[in-house]
């Protein structure tokens, strides 16, 4: 669990957050899979040849990379031992 989950919390609330994090293992695993699926779809779409004729292709690629980066940040938050 990342330190950011409990940073700035009083001791009692930090203990509660740690407990809830541990109890939510099944939900976090499911969320992990959902987020990885979204990353996969985004990557498949951005690799497609359909967008090359779009004058804004570079912006679309940048947007896709930013979206995927944000999904990975959420993934890092839900992992157990990071």
Residue pairs with C-beta under 8 A, 6 or more apart in sequence:
1 18
1 21
1 22
1 80
1 81
1 82
2 76
2 77
2 79
2 82
4 77
5 17
5 18
5 21
5 77
6 13
6 14
6 17
6 18
9 17
21 28
25 80
28 78
28 79
28 80
31 78
32 75
32 78
32 79
35 71
35 74
35 75
36 75
38 71
39 68
39 71
39 72
42 64
42 67
42 68
42 71
43 64
43 68
45 64
46 60
46 61
46 64
46 65
51 57
51 60
51 61
54 60
76 82
